[in-house]
């Protein structure tokens, strides 16, 4: 039942990212995206022993192209 509640909570979330009025265009020819020590945990409001950790300190790079 907890999983069903989480899904229903996700469905209620606004998935749209608001557009800004005058965006600044990025002039990027080459880029690297890097994530360092990324963590993700469900139920962060619960006591630590009841939380579900999904990602724990994962790091990776996405090179250009």
C-alpha angles and dihedrals in degrees: 000000000000091000091051090052091051092050091050090049090052092050089055092055120102104245095188120102108218115242117233118230100237109019120194110236113231115229098209121158099164126015143168124204115206130188118194126192094342115186130187126184131177120223096020089172091063124087112281094253091056097048121104114224112207102171122026118190097322116172130189144148130225108205124209116280 
